Amino acid sequence: MEGKEHFKFSTGVIGYPIAFVLMIWLVFWFEIRFRFDFTNFGVFPRTLSGLKGILFSPFIHSGIEHLYHNTIPLFVLSTAVFYFYKPIAWKVLCYGILLSGFLTWSIGRPAFHIGASGLIYVLVSFTFFKGIFAKHYRLIALSLLVVFLYGSMIWYTMPIKDGMSWEGHLSGLITGILFALIFRKEIAKPKKYLWETEDYNEDQDPFLKHFDENGNFVANLNEEDSDNDVSQSKINYTYKPNDKD
């Protein structure tokens, strides 16, 4: 798939991430405004009722600080995915929510796991490993930027802080790696020149044919055609008489 199909700006590149962020803020506003608590709609591991959290948990947050810390990376990373990986962006987001949520349900502690951080880890992991696999300079640059901005998040995939769903973070990390492997065929390929292709034959290269064995440039490959061109050319002289004569 050519890079031009991926690296193309559209209103959706910004519009979809904004809509997603506004949705999670709207849910939080609804909880505060009408005094609801949607925590029970989070993922509760290994229970049938806890399965509903796979869909709902990314939109539920425990407080304004929790929501704020998830908003910026979610917007930045989802925008990057829609710009650099537009053909598969929705697959990464939707399947990422489902798979990371299911893994959290499978390995998590018996508590409600809420928040969009699991999806954020999916996006971080996916963009990093996808760029490495692609070997495309733009995608590698994106991978390095992701490491610079969010590399320290790797520590939160381990149980180092009470009250934090490290299982959700780890599930997102694993999901992102899997997606980077699964979608390898849809990686943007850098443009290859003729001499970079596997079936390249320098003897058939029309440009190299203009050079002789000594490396001298030969303008006319066919000498007979060259002689014919010279013989057929005409030179016209215009005689202007001198007024003094």
JONORHU-V287047 format. One record per residue. SS is DSSP state (H for helix, E for strand, L for the rest). OMEGA is omega as a letter, one per 40 degrees, with the letter a starting at -180 (999 if undefined). NEAR is the number of other C-alpha atoms within 8 Angstrom. Layout:
BEGIN
<<SS OMEGA NEAR> <SS OMEGA NEAR>>
END
This chain:
BEGIN
<<L a 7> <E a 9> <H a 10> <H i 6> <H i 9> <H a 12> <L a 10> <L a 8> <L i 6> <L a 6> <H i 6> <H i 8> <H i 12> <H a 9> <H a 8> <H i 8> <H i 13> <H a 9> <H a 8> <H i 8> <H i 11> <H a 8> <H a 9> <H i 11> <H i 9> <H i 8> <H i 10> <H i 10> <H a 8> <H i 10> <H a 11> <H a 8> <H a 7> <H i 6> <L i 7> <L i 8> <L a 6> <L a 8> <H a 10> <H i 6> <H i 11> <L i 16> <E i 17> <E a 15> <L i 15> <L i 9> <L a 7> <L i 5> <H a 6> <H i 14> <H a 13> <H i 10> <H i 14> <H i 15> <H a 9> <H a 10> <H i 14> <H a 15> <H a 11> <L a 16> <L a 13> <L a 9> <L a 6> <H i 7> <H i 6> <H a 10> <H a 12> <H a 8> <H i 8> <H a 12> <H a 9> <H i 8> <H i 9> <H i 13> <H a 11> <H a 8> <H i 11> <H i 10> <H i 11> <H a 10> <H i 12> <H i 11> <H a 12> <H a 10> <L a 11> <H a 12> <H a 7> <H a 7> <H a 10> <H i 8> <H a 8> <H a 10> <H a 9> <H i 8> <H i 8> <H i 15> <H a 13> <H a 10> <H i 9> <H i 16> <H i 16> <H i 10> <H i 11> <H i 14> <H a 14> <H a 8> <H a 8> <L i 13> <L i 6> <L i 7> <L i 8> <E i 10> <E a 12> <L i 14> <L a 14> <L a 13> <H i 10> <H i 17> <H i 14> <H i 13> <H i 13> <H a 16> <H i 14> <H a 13> <H a 14> <H a 14> <H i 15> <H a 14> <H i 12> <H i 14> <H i 14> <H a 10> <H a 8> <H a 12> <L i 8> <L a 10> <H i 7> <H a 6> <H i 14> <H i 13> <H i 9> <H i 11> <H i 14> <H i 9> <H i 8> <H i 12> <H a 10> <H a 7> <H a 7> <H a 8> <H a 8> <H a 7> <H a 7> <H a 6> <H a 7> <H i 10> <H i 12> <L a 8> <L a 8> <L a 6> <L i 6> <L i 5> <L a 4> <L a 6> <L i 8> <H i 10> <H i 12> <H i 16> <H i 13> <H i 12> <H i 13> <H i 17> <H i 15> <H i 11> <H i 14> <H i 17> <H i 12> <H i 8> <H i 10> <H i 13> <H a 8> <H a 7> <L a 8> <H a 10> <H a 5> <H i 6> <L i 9> <L a 10> <E i 9> <L a 8> <L i 6> <L i 6> <L a 6> <H a 6> <H i 7> <H a 7> <L a 8> <L a 4> <L a 4> <L i 8> <L a 7> <H i 7> <H a 6> <H a 7> <L a 8> <L i 6> <L a 6> <H i 9> <H i 10> <H i 11> <E i 11> <L a 9> <L i 5> <L i 5> <L i 6> <L a 7> <E i 7> <L a 8> <L a 5> <L a 7> <L a 7> <L a 6> <H a 7> <H i 6> <H a 7> <H i 9> <H i 8> <H a 8> <H a 8> <H a 7> <H a 6> <H a 6> <L a 6> <L i 4> <L a 4> <L i 4> <L i 4> <L a 4> <L i 4> <L a 4> <L i 5> <L a 5> <L a 4> <L a 3> <L 999 4>>
END
